[in-house]
Amino acid sequence: MKTLNLDIEQTKTKLYLKIADALRKAIENGTVISQEKLPSARVLAEQLSVNRHTVMAAYNELVAQGWVETKQRQGYTVAKVLPAYRASTSMNIILKAEDNHAWRIIKSSQDAFSRPAHNYPFNFAGGNPDIELFPFNEFRGFINDALNRPSIKELNYGDNAGFQPFIKEVATYLRRVRSITNKEIIVVNGTQEALYIISQVLLKAGDKVAVENLGYRPAWTALRNAGAELIGIKQAEQGIDVDDFESLIQQHKIRLLYLTPLHQYPTTTTLSVEKRVKIYQLAQQYNIPIIEDDYDHEFHYNSQPLPPMAANDPSGLVIYLSSFSKIMFPGIRLGIIAVDKSLATHLVSYRTLMNHKANVLLQDAVARWMKDGGFERHLRKSTRRYQRRRKCMVDLLNSFVDEGLNLEFTIPKGGMALWVNVGSQAEALSKLAKGKGIFILAESAFHLNHQNNENKFIRLGFAGQSEEKIKQGLLLLKPLFNNK
Ligand SMILES: Cc1ncc(COP(=O)(O)O)c(C=O)c1O
């Protein structure tokens, strides 16, 4: 231990006894704990500006009293078993805990997003990437580069939107793969932070926000936290029911629309081009900004994904969100907002209230990785792998159907999960599965209004675990499915 703050009293007692007393108090009140190493006599003497022998005398006193132990060449440690508590002779008032302080909690989130799925041997949670596929060794090189050649100026305060070389890489990537141009990029600590900032900047208590009837609860929580009242839009074959959206607009003053157009969360459907056009026209007509959460666009199989709504946004009302949680891992906490300049400045300055900017060292390393091509190499590799896993899951479920089990699903064009109709037993299935060590969410977990729960669907993630695990888990699950 290097330093230790001691409260030395100003009495007429000898100095070494005052130091011993202060050390004893530090042990009694838990500043240092049993068997913890104490500062050497030299370090403590320096810190207290006293002679080293004075500190040694204090330590020897405590050794004699049984508070401190000393072993040759190992210095002083707090004794393993402390002497029984003796009434303090000091003048200090010892504060005792009566009842714990009762906090006045002004705001709290009802939905604490604990992620219990990881504790299950078979984890079919829908949005899990396979973190073991991440090229940690390769990425270490880019972290080293960022440390070896640091951008000293950028590591300081300022430039709050993000680290420019990273923004440049992301802008190029989004332009090439998502056709996004004419937007400012803001770097955030993941989509959740983006949703929080946007909600705080654009909403006030009582504002109505339209969301998909089945959707992403963490987004809803951020919106509600800003005081929003959520209005669910019916869902149909190819994304939301646009007529229902229009009639909601006529009934309520909708301030914001939150959508997952590419792979609707959780149903995996893609919002058709016709619907996108109608939704956009309505948004223009009624002045409704759209949050487009493009959370797993990276993984699209067989064909190219539809470009996002943000790619064709002449009025600049689409707020586009993308995350590195799926392509790297959720713990990376990195994401971006691509948005019209007129809103970008407000979002950046609001974010500064809670955090100056996102982690620059990390942005630097990821920018180098992207520039080198590693990011897209990893993307291609994991897309191929997830596509095989999707096939494995689809083939096995189809074989269950052939054997007469009651399962229905459409093969999603992309994403990381299947939305499977299991008849009217989704909830029971999810519960029984947990008993077998299998994590699956039923549709009830995704409904805005619980009365809409038909108890038919489960979401089966295929990306996060190996084909072997997918097979084992589904075979364990098989006896729980109903017959046709
Ligand atoms: C719909 C949706 N949006 C966004 C995210 C990513 O959020 P974040 O970037 O905060 O990890 C997820 C992850 O599960 C998601 O399912």
The ligand as an SDF file (V2000), in Angstrom:
LIG
                    3D

 16 16  0  0  0  0  0  0  0  0999 V2000
  -33.6860   -3.0850  -31.4800 C   0  0  0  0  0  0  0  0  0  0  0  0
  -32.2970   -2.8810  -30.9490 C   0  0  0  0  0  0  0  0  0  0  0  0
  -31.7320   -1.6810  -31.0310 N   0  0  0  0  0  0  0  0  0  0  0  0
  -30.4830   -1.4590  -30.5800 C   0  0  0  0  0  0  0  0  0  0  0  0
  -29.7410   -2.4620  -30.0090 C   0  0  0  0  0  0  0  0  0  0  0  0
  -28.3190   -2.1820  -29.5830 C   0  0  0  0  0  0  0  0  0  0  0  0
  -28.2720   -1.3950  -28.5040 O   0  0  0  0  0  0  0  0  0  0  0  0
  -26.8770   -0.9080  -27.9010 P   0  0  0  0  0  0  0  0  0  0  0  0
  -26.1000   -0.2350  -28.9830 O   0  0  0  0  0  0  0  0  0  0  0  0
  -27.2920    0.0420  -26.8130 O   0  0  0  0  0  0  0  0  0  0  0  0
  -26.1500   -2.0990  -27.3680 O   0  0  0  0  0  0  0  0  0  0  0  0
  -30.3050   -3.7210  -29.8550 C   0  0  0  0  0  0  0  0  0  0  0  0
  -29.5550   -4.7650  -29.1530 C   0  0  0  0  0  0  0  0  0  0  0  0
  -30.0550   -5.7680  -28.7030 O   0  0  0  0  0  0  0  0  0  0  0  0
  -31.6040   -3.9450  -30.3530 C   0  0  0  0  0  0  0  0  0  0  0  0
  -32.1520   -5.1550  -30.2670 O   0  0  0  0  0  0  0  0  0  0  0  0
  1  2  1  0
  2  3  1  0
  2 15  2  0
  3  4  2  0
  4  5  1  0
  5  6  1  0
  5 12  2  0
  6  7  1  0
  7  8  1  0
  8  9  2  0
  8 10  1  0
  8 11  1  0
 12 13  1  0
 12 15  1  0
 13 14  2  0
 15 16  1  0
M  END
$$$$
